[in-house]
Amino acid sequence: MTDHRPAWAPSEVDIEQPSAARMYDFYLGGSHNFPSDRALAEQYIRVLPDMPVIARAQRAVLQRAVRFMAEAGIDQFLDLGSGIPTAGAVHEIAREIEPGARVVYVDCDPVAVAHTAALLDGVEGAGAVYADLRATASVLNDSVVGELLDLTRPVGVLMIAVLHFVADQDDPAGVVEAYRQATVPGSYLAITHATSDYHPELARKAEAVYTRASHQISYRSRDEIAAMVAGYELVEPGLTDMIRWRPDPRSGPDPLGGDVTRYSGYAAVGLRP
Ligand SMILES: C[S@@+](CC[C@H](N)C(=O)[O-])C[C@H]1O[C@@H](n2cnc3c(N)ncnc32)[C@H](O)[C@@H]1O
């Protein structure tokens, strides 16, 4: 049966193919997803019932990392794999600290890019780019990137919950390195990444669900993830369980009782030397 296509869905979108971006939107309680996305996301939640909480924790890391960078003086951001916009977008958070902050959002999901562009309508200094982050040269040479970001000055590069969608054969560490080389000293990188360290069997089951999605997911070990950020000087507390990366003392009790094994994900922020 063909899914009903809402008016806002860009015509090039295959709404029968579950998308990693729209499944994530579903975990976060958003409405920019189709029946095929919801069906696979629900299957994933059956394997990993904590996923909606994990997704929120990941958004919280993104926001803490952006605040950290803005407080360090970063006023331009390149958000790679930015997803479907939700409350607390990067430009909103950054501008609480750096009112003139510029942000380029990059994603390869047409629905994510269309909604980001709609959100940014009338917003100066922020733009959305439809691109595959693995094509580093074409992202870096994109006209919107060139217009909004000055790569001769420090940039905050964000790769939140996206490197686990870059397969080993696509060399995720090499992709990170290409962006590192394109930025000047004083730039920062923030990442989060799903790990197989705590529940390897669950991780394999979770990976199996995503073989039906637009992007395969690879849960990796701490060492594999550390290798991706090896070119950066990690700020305290280094590569750590995501809820332990500079937790906000103002946030309430942890919904999973602070059990890092249930989050199964690491975070790090590094300074480009
Ligand atoms: C789990 S979501 C995370 C979204 C956002 N970073 C956040 O933290 O809320 C992963 C996003 O990465 C995007 N993505 C995956 N592989 C990508 C690629 N090669 N190039 C660009 N975007 C990619 C997906 O489309 C999706 O929107």
PDBQT file of the ligand as one rigid body, heavy atoms in Angstrom, charges set to zero:
ROOT
HETATM    1  C1  LIG A 301      20.276  10.836  14.399  1.00  0.00    +0.000 C 
HETATM    2  S1  LIG A 301      20.073  12.224  13.369  1.00  0.00    +0.000 S 
HETATM    3  C2  LIG A 301      20.882  13.491  14.326  1.00  0.00    +0.000 C 
HETATM    4  C3  LIG A 301      20.412  14.858  13.982  1.00  0.00    +0.000 C 
HETATM    5  C4  LIG A 301      21.082  16.000  14.749  1.00  0.00    +0.000 C 
HETATM    6  N1  LIG A 301      22.532  15.997  14.579  1.00  0.00    +0.000 N 
HETATM    7  C5  LIG A 301      20.735  15.937  16.196  1.00  0.00    +0.000 C 
HETATM    8  O1  LIG A 301      21.630  15.651  16.988  1.00  0.00    +0.000 OA
HETATM    9  O2  LIG A 301      19.576  16.163  16.551  1.00  0.00    +0.000 OA
HETATM   10  C6  LIG A 301      21.287  11.892  12.095  1.00  0.00    +0.000 C 
HETATM   11  C7  LIG A 301      21.182  12.824  10.916  1.00  0.00    +0.000 C 
HETATM   12  O3  LIG A 301      22.335  12.655  10.104  1.00  0.00    +0.000 OA
HETATM   13  C8  LIG A 301      21.931  12.691   8.757  1.00  0.00    +0.000 C 
HETATM   14  N2  LIG A 301      22.956  12.004   7.983  1.00  0.00    +0.000 N 
HETATM   15  C9  LIG A 301      23.329  10.705   8.026  1.00  0.00    +0.000 A 
HETATM   16  N3  LIG A 301      24.318  10.459   7.167  1.00  0.00    +0.000 NA
HETATM   17  C10 LIG A 301      24.592  11.644   6.554  1.00  0.00    +0.000 A 
HETATM   18  C11 LIG A 301      25.496  12.042   5.536  1.00  0.00    +0.000 A 
HETATM   19  N4  LIG A 301      26.337  11.166   4.992  1.00  0.00    +0.000 N 
HETATM   20  N5  LIG A 301      25.496  13.330   5.156  1.00  0.00    +0.000 NA
HETATM   21  C12 LIG A 301      24.642  14.229   5.688  1.00  0.00    +0.000 A 
HETATM   22  N6  LIG A 301      23.756  13.915   6.658  1.00  0.00    +0.000 NA
HETATM   23  C13 LIG A 301      23.728  12.639   7.085  1.00  0.00    +0.000 A 
HETATM   24  C14 LIG A 301      20.588  12.023   8.725  1.00  0.00    +0.000 C 
HETATM   25  O4  LIG A 301      19.849  12.387   7.577  1.00  0.00    +0.000 OA
HETATM   26  C15 LIG A 301      19.994  12.553  10.017  1.00  0.00    +0.000 C 
HETATM   27  O5  LIG A 301      19.305  13.751   9.806  1.00  0.00    +0.000 OA
ENDROOT
TORSDOF 0
